[in-house]
């Protein structure tokens, strides 16, 4: 998982933990990224989609 850095926190070779950290970190990073997008821009994009 290279969303945050090229170093994986828990190796994917560890059966359950390796994938579990990806399932937790990726959605959190997506949420944090979306919070950084200005609200006016999100509104503009949604209006173009609905048009």
PyMOL Python script that loads the backbone (N, CA, C, O; Angstrom):
from pymol import cmd

cmd.read_pdbstr("""\
ATOM      1  N   UNK A   1       0.839  -1.162   0.000  1.00  0.00           N
ATOM      2  CA  UNK A   1       0.000   0.000   0.000  1.00  0.00           C
ATOM      3  C   UNK A   1       0.890   1.232   0.000  1.00  0.00           C
ATOM      4  O   UNK A   1       1.652   1.469   0.937  1.00  0.00           O
ATOM      5  N   UNK A   2       0.781   1.993  -1.044  1.00  0.00           N
ATOM      6  CA  UNK A   2       1.647   3.154  -1.190  1.00  0.00           C
ATOM      7  C   UNK A   2       0.852   4.453  -1.221  1.00  0.00           C
ATOM      8  O   UNK A   2       1.260   5.414  -1.873  1.00  0.00           O
ATOM      9  N   UNK A   3      -0.284   4.491  -0.519  1.00  0.00           N
ATOM     10  CA  UNK A   3      -1.099   5.708  -0.480  1.00  0.00           C
ATOM     11  C   UNK A   3      -0.408   6.790   0.332  1.00  0.00           C
ATOM     12  O   UNK A   3      -0.377   7.953  -0.072  1.00  0.00           O
ATOM     13  N   UNK A   4       0.145   6.414   1.473  1.00  0.00           N
ATOM     14  CA  UNK A   4       0.780   7.396   2.350  1.00  0.00           C
ATOM     15  C   UNK A   4       2.268   7.529   2.113  1.00  0.00           C
ATOM     16  O   UNK A   4       2.803   8.638   2.085  1.00  0.00           O
ATOM     17  N   UNK A   5       2.935   6.405   1.944  1.00  0.00           N
ATOM     18  CA  UNK A   5       4.374   6.429   1.742  1.00  0.00           C
ATOM     19  C   UNK A   5       4.797   5.124   1.067  1.00  0.00           C
ATOM     20  O   UNK A   5       4.027   4.164   1.038  1.00  0.00           O
ATOM     21  N   UNK A   6       6.000   5.085   0.530  1.00  0.00           N
ATOM     22  CA  UNK A   6       6.448   3.848  -0.115  1.00  0.00           C
ATOM     23  C   UNK A   6       6.752   2.728   0.875  1.00  0.00           C
ATOM     24  O   UNK A   6       7.066   1.610   0.467  1.00  0.00           O
ATOM     25  N   UNK A   7       6.663   3.018   2.161  1.00  0.00           N
ATOM     26  CA  UNK A   7       6.928   2.001   3.177  1.00  0.00           C
ATOM     27  C   UNK A   7       5.598   1.530   3.743  1.00  0.00           C
ATOM     28  O   UNK A   7       4.818   2.334   4.253  1.00  0.00           O
ATOM     29  N   UNK A   8       5.339   0.239   3.655  1.00  0.00           N
ATOM     30  CA  UNK A   8       4.102  -0.331   4.174  1.00  0.00           C
ATOM     31  C   UNK A   8       4.254  -0.508   5.684  1.00  0.00           C
ATOM     32  O   UNK A   8       5.249  -1.062   6.151  1.00  0.00           O
ATOM     33  N   UNK A   9       3.265  -0.036   6.444  1.00  0.00           N
ATOM     34  CA  UNK A   9       3.354  -0.125   7.896  1.00  0.00           C
ATOM     35  C   UNK A   9       3.404  -1.566   8.381  1.00  0.00           C
ATOM     36  O   UNK A   9       4.239  -1.922   9.213  1.00  0.00           O
ATOM     37  N   UNK A  10       2.516  -2.383   7.863  1.00  0.00           N
ATOM     38  CA  UNK A  10       2.503  -3.807   8.186  1.00  0.00           C
ATOM     39  C   UNK A  10       2.580  -4.550   6.866  1.00  0.00           C
ATOM     40  O   UNK A  10       1.755  -4.332   5.978  1.00  0.00           O
ATOM     41  N   UNK A  11       3.532  -5.396   6.736  1.00  0.00           N
ATOM     42  CA  UNK A  11       3.760  -6.090   5.476  1.00  0.00           C
ATOM     43  C   UNK A  11       2.538  -6.902   5.065  1.00  0.00           C
ATOM     44  O   UNK A  11       1.876  -7.511   5.905  1.00  0.00           O
ATOM     45  N   UNK A  12       2.244  -6.905   3.762  1.00  0.00           N
ATOM     46  CA  UNK A  12       1.107  -7.674   3.246  1.00  0.00           C
ATOM     47  C   UNK A  12       1.357  -9.176   3.309  1.00  0.00           C
ATOM     48  O   UNK A  12       0.443  -9.965   3.070  1.00  0.00           O
ATOM     49  N   UNK A  13       2.558  -9.569   3.621  1.00  0.00           N
ATOM     50  CA  UNK A  13       2.848 -10.998   3.729  1.00  0.00           C
ATOM     51  C   UNK A  13       2.295 -11.593   5.019  1.00  0.00           C
ATOM     52  O   UNK A  13       2.124 -12.808   5.115  1.00  0.00           O
ATOM     53  N   UNK A  14       2.014 -10.752   6.010  1.00  0.00           N
ATOM     54  CA  UNK A  14       1.377 -11.221   7.238  1.00  0.00           C
ATOM     55  C   UNK A  14      -0.095 -11.422   6.904  1.00  0.00           C
ATOM     56  O   UNK A  14      -0.767 -10.464   6.523  1.00  0.00           O
ATOM     57  N   UNK A  15      -0.611 -12.634   7.033  1.00  0.00           N
ATOM     58  CA  UNK A  15      -1.918 -12.978   6.467  1.00  0.00           C
ATOM     59  C   UNK A  15      -3.064 -11.985   6.683  1.00  0.00           C
ATOM     60  O   UNK A  15      -3.566 -11.458   5.689  1.00  0.00           O
ATOM     61  N   UNK A  16      -3.491 -11.706   7.847  1.00  0.00           N
ATOM     62  CA  UNK A  16      -4.658 -10.851   8.041  1.00  0.00           C
ATOM     63  C   UNK A  16      -4.262  -9.397   8.294  1.00  0.00           C
ATOM     64  O   UNK A  16      -4.897  -8.483   7.768  1.00  0.00           O
ATOM     65  N   UNK A  17      -3.246  -9.184   9.072  1.00  0.00           N
ATOM     66  CA  UNK A  17      -2.862  -7.824   9.452  1.00  0.00           C
ATOM     67  C   UNK A  17      -2.383  -6.993   8.272  1.00  0.00           C
ATOM     68  O   UNK A  17      -2.605  -5.783   8.236  1.00  0.00           O
ATOM     69  N   UNK A  18      -1.741  -7.616   7.326  1.00  0.00           N
ATOM     70  CA  UNK A  18      -1.218  -6.882   6.179  1.00  0.00           C
ATOM     71  C   UNK A  18      -2.306  -6.239   5.351  1.00  0.00           C
ATOM     72  O   UNK A  18      -2.135  -5.117   4.875  1.00  0.00           O
ATOM     73  N   UNK A  19      -3.417  -6.922   5.170  1.00  0.00           N
ATOM     74  CA  UNK A  19      -4.534  -6.365   4.407  1.00  0.00           C
ATOM     75  C   UNK A  19      -5.418  -5.484   5.277  1.00  0.00           C
ATOM     76  O   UNK A  19      -6.026  -4.530   4.791  1.00  0.00           O
ATOM     77  N   UNK A  20      -5.488  -5.806   6.562  1.00  0.00           N
ATOM     78  CA  UNK A  20      -6.335  -5.041   7.463  1.00  0.00           C
ATOM     79  C   UNK A  20      -5.859  -3.596   7.589  1.00  0.00           C
ATOM     80  O   UNK A  20      -6.679  -2.679   7.642  1.00  0.00           O
ATOM     81  N   UNK A  21      -4.557  -3.384   7.637  1.00  0.00           N
ATOM     82  CA  UNK A  21      -4.078  -1.999   7.722  1.00  0.00           C
ATOM     83  C   UNK A  21      -4.417  -1.224   6.458  1.00  0.00           C
ATOM     84  O   UNK A  21      -4.682  -0.023   6.520  1.00  0.00           O
ATOM     85  N   UNK A  22      -4.410  -1.903   5.298  1.00  0.00           N
ATOM     86  CA  UNK A  22      -4.802  -1.241   4.055  1.00  0.00           C
ATOM     87  C   UNK A  22      -6.282  -0.874   4.078  1.00  0.00           C
ATOM     88  O   UNK A  22      -6.667   0.194   3.603  1.00  0.00           O
ATOM     89  N   UNK A  23      -7.104  -1.748   4.624  1.00  0.00           N
ATOM     90  CA  UNK A  23      -8.544  -1.494   4.673  1.00  0.00           C
ATOM     91  C   UNK A  23      -8.900  -0.357   5.629  1.00  0.00           C
ATOM     92  O   UNK A  23      -9.968   0.243   5.513  1.00  0.00           O
ATOM     93  N   UNK A  24      -8.029  -0.070   6.547  1.00  0.00           N
ATOM     94  CA  UNK A  24      -8.277   1.020   7.491  1.00  0.00           C
ATOM     95  C   UNK A  24      -7.655   2.324   7.004  1.00  0.00           C
ATOM     96  O   UNK A  24      -8.302   3.370   7.055  1.00  0.00           O
ATOM     97  N   UNK A  25      -6.433   2.281   6.542  1.00  0.00           N
ATOM     98  CA  UNK A  25      -5.697   3.500   6.186  1.00  0.00           C
ATOM     99  C   UNK A  25      -6.213   4.139   4.899  1.00  0.00           C
ATOM    100  O   UNK A  25      -6.323   5.363   4.826  1.00  0.00           O
ATOM    101  N   UNK A  26      -6.526   3.346   3.896  1.00  0.00           N
ATOM    102  CA  UNK A  26      -6.952   3.915   2.610  1.00  0.00           C
ATOM    103  C   UNK A  26      -8.237   4.732   2.752  1.00  0.00           C
ATOM    104  O   UNK A  26      -8.262   5.872   2.288  1.00  0.00           O
ATOM    105  N   UNK A  27      -9.305   4.215   3.366  1.00  0.00           N
ATOM    106  CA  UNK A  27     -10.503   5.063   3.517  1.00  0.00           C
ATOM    107  C   UNK A  27     -10.260   6.316   4.363  1.00  0.00           C
ATOM    108  O   UNK A  27     -10.824   7.373   4.082  1.00  0.00           O
ATOM    109  N   UNK A  28      -9.433   6.199   5.383  1.00  0.00           N
ATOM    110  CA  UNK A  28      -9.128   7.387   6.195  1.00  0.00           C
ATOM    111  C   UNK A  28      -8.396   8.436   5.370  1.00  0.00           C
ATOM    112  O   UNK A  28      -8.657   9.631   5.506  1.00  0.00           O
ATOM    113  N   UNK A  29      -7.494   7.996   4.528  1.00  0.00           N
ATOM    114  CA  UNK A  29      -6.752   8.932   3.683  1.00  0.00           C
ATOM    115  C   UNK A  29      -7.662   9.564   2.632  1.00  0.00           C
ATOM    116  O   UNK A  29      -7.510  10.744   2.317  1.00  0.00           O
ATOM    117  N   UNK A  30      -8.598   8.799   2.091  1.00  0.00           N
ATOM    118  CA  UNK A  30      -9.555   9.349   1.126  1.00  0.00           C
ATOM    119  C   UNK A  30     -10.415  10.408   1.799  1.00  0.00           C
ATOM    120  O   UNK A  30     -10.651  11.473   1.228  1.00  0.00           O
ATOM    121  N   UNK A  31     -10.888  10.120   3.020  1.00  0.00           N
ATOM    122  CA  UNK A  31     -11.717  11.078   3.754  1.00  0.00           C
ATOM    123  C   UNK A  31     -10.924  12.358   4.033  1.00  0.00           C
ATOM    124  O   UNK A  31     -11.454  13.457   3.867  1.00  0.00           O
ATOM    125  N   UNK A  32      -9.678  12.231   4.449  1.00  0.00           N
ATOM    126  CA  UNK A  32      -8.853  13.403   4.742  1.00  0.00           C
ATOM    127  C   UNK A  32      -8.614  14.231   3.479  1.00  0.00           C
ATOM    128  O   UNK A  32      -8.599  15.460   3.532  1.00  0.00           O
ATOM    129  N   UNK A  33      -8.429  13.559   2.357  1.00  0.00           N
ATOM    130  CA  UNK A  33      -8.219  14.266   1.093  1.00  0.00           C
ATOM    131  C   UNK A  33      -9.466  15.021   0.669  1.00  0.00           C
ATOM    132  O   UNK A  33      -9.379  16.160   0.212  1.00  0.00           O
ATOM    133  N   UNK A  34     -10.634  14.390   0.816  1.00  0.00           N
ATOM    134  CA  UNK A  34     -11.880  15.042   0.430  1.00  0.00           C
ATOM    135  C   UNK A  34     -12.182  16.253   1.311  1.00  0.00           C
ATOM    136  O   UNK A  34     -12.790  17.217   0.846  1.00  0.00           O
ATOM    137  N   UNK A  35     -11.769  16.215   2.557  1.00  0.00           N
ATOM    138  CA  UNK A  35     -11.979  17.362   3.445  1.00  0.00           C
ATOM    139  C   UNK A  35     -11.127  18.558   3.034  1.00  0.00           C
ATOM    140  O   UNK A  35     -11.444  19.690   3.400  1.00  0.00           O
ATOM    141  N   UNK A  36     -10.067  18.334   2.294  1.00  0.00           N
ATOM    142  CA  UNK A  36      -9.192  19.418   1.862  1.00  0.00           C
ATOM    143  C   UNK A  36      -9.698  20.113   0.600  1.00  0.00           C
ATOM    144  O   UNK A  36      -9.218  21.193   0.255  1.00  0.00           O
ATOM    145  N   UNK A  37     -10.657  19.509  -0.087  1.00  0.00           N
ATOM    146  CA  UNK A  37     -11.212  20.119  -1.292  1.00  0.00           C
ATOM    147  C   UNK A  37     -12.216  21.189  -0.868  1.00  0.00           C
ATOM    148  O   UNK A  37     -13.101  20.905  -0.060  1.00  0.00           O
ATOM    149  N   UNK A  38     -12.102  22.407  -1.390  1.00  0.00           N
ATOM    150  CA  UNK A  38     -13.029  23.471  -1.010  1.00  0.00           C
ATOM    151  C   UNK A  38     -14.480  23.115  -1.346  1.00  0.00           C
ATOM    152  O   UNK A  38     -14.755  22.470  -2.357  1.00  0.00           O
ATOM    153  N   UNK A  39     -15.398  23.544  -0.485  1.00  0.00           N
ATOM    154  CA  UNK A  39     -16.810  23.203  -0.648  1.00  0.00           C
ATOM    155  C   UNK A  39     -17.397  23.756  -1.949  1.00  0.00           C
ATOM    156  O   UNK A  39     -18.228  23.108  -2.585  1.00  0.00           O
ATOM    157  N   UNK A  40     -16.958  24.960  -2.342  1.00  0.00           N
ATOM    158  CA  UNK A  40     -17.488  25.530  -3.583  1.00  0.00           C
ATOM    159  C   UNK A  40     -17.125  24.665  -4.791  1.00  0.00           C
ATOM    160  O   UNK A  40     -17.900  24.571  -5.743  1.00  0.00           O
ATOM    161  N   UNK A  41     -15.972  24.046  -4.756  1.00  0.00           N
ATOM    162  CA  UNK A  41     -15.554  23.192  -5.863  1.00  0.00           C
ATOM    163  C   UNK A  41     -16.385  21.909  -5.910  1.00  0.00           C
ATOM    164  O   UNK A  41     -16.772  21.455  -6.987  1.00  0.00           O
ATOM    165  N   UNK A  42     -16.650  21.339  -4.760  1.00  0.00           N
ATOM    166  CA  UNK A  42     -17.502  20.142  -4.702  1.00  0.00           C
ATOM    167  C   UNK A  42     -18.900  20.475  -5.213  1.00  0.00           C
ATOM    168  O   UNK A  42     -19.490  19.692  -5.957  1.00  0.00           O
ATOM    169  N   UNK A  43     -19.439  21.641  -4.815  1.00  0.00           N
ATOM    170  CA  UNK A  43     -20.762  22.055  -5.274  1.00  0.00           C
ATOM    171  C   UNK A  43     -20.784  22.236  -6.793  1.00  0.00           C
ATOM    172  O   UNK A  43     -21.742  21.838  -7.455  1.00  0.00           O
ATOM    173  N   UNK A  44     -19.737  22.830  -7.333  1.00  0.00           N
ATOM    174  CA  UNK A  44     -19.653  23.034  -8.786  1.00  0.00           C
ATOM    175  C   UNK A  44     -19.624  21.701  -9.530  1.00  0.00           C
ATOM    176  O   UNK A  44     -20.305  21.537 -10.542  1.00  0.00           O
ATOM    177  N   UNK A  45     -18.855  20.774  -9.042  1.00  0.00           N
ATOM    178  CA  UNK A  45     -18.765  19.458  -9.688  1.00  0.00           C
ATOM    179  C   UNK A  45     -20.106  18.735  -9.619  1.00  0.00           C
ATOM    180  O   UNK A  45     -20.547  18.136 -10.601  1.00  0.00           O
ATOM    181  N   UNK A  46     -20.753  18.792  -8.451  1.00  0.00           N
ATOM    182  CA  UNK A  46     -22.060  18.124  -8.312  1.00  0.00           C
ATOM    183  C   UNK A  46     -23.098  18.747  -9.230  1.00  0.00           C
ATOM    184  O   UNK A  46     -23.936  18.034  -9.782  1.00  0.00           O
ATOM    185  N   UNK A  47     -23.060  20.060  -9.405  1.00  0.00           N
ATOM    186  CA  UNK A  47     -24.028  20.709 -10.291  1.00  0.00           C
ATOM    187  C   UNK A  47     -23.791  20.310 -11.748  1.00  0.00           C
ATOM    188  O   UNK A  47     -24.739  20.178 -12.522  1.00  0.00           O
ATOM    189  N   UNK A  48     -22.538  20.120 -12.112  1.00  0.00           N
ATOM    190  CA  UNK A  48     -22.242  19.682 -13.489  1.00  0.00           C
ATOM    191  C   UNK A  48     -22.677  18.228 -13.711  1.00  0.00           C
ATOM    192  O   UNK A  48     -23.112  17.861 -14.803  1.00  0.00           O
ATOM    193  N   UNK A  49     -22.555  17.419 -12.675  1.00  0.00           N
ATOM    194  CA  UNK A  49     -22.982  16.021 -12.799  1.00  0.00           C
ATOM    195  C   UNK A  49     -24.494  15.941 -12.947  1.00  0.00           C
ATOM    196  O   UNK A  49     -24.995  15.154 -13.751  1.00  0.00           O
ATOM    197  N   UNK A  50     -25.225  16.745 -12.183  1.00  0.00           N
ATOM    198  CA  UNK A  50     -26.683  16.699 -12.187  1.00  0.00           C
ATOM    199  C   UNK A  50     -27.289  17.401 -13.387  1.00  0.00           C
ATOM    200  O   UNK A  50     -28.475  17.220 -13.663  1.00  0.00           O
ATOM    201  N   UNK A  51     -26.513  18.198 -14.107  1.00  0.00           N
ATOM    202  CA  UNK A  51     -27.047  18.949 -15.245  1.00  0.00           C
ATOM    203  C   UNK A  51     -27.260  18.080 -16.455  1.00  0.00           C
ATOM    204  O   UNK A  51     -27.706  18.567 -17.494  1.00  0.00           O
TER     205      UNK A  51
END
""", "prot")
cmd.dss("prot")
cmd.show_as("cartoon", "prot")
cmd.util.cbc("prot")
cmd.orient("prot")
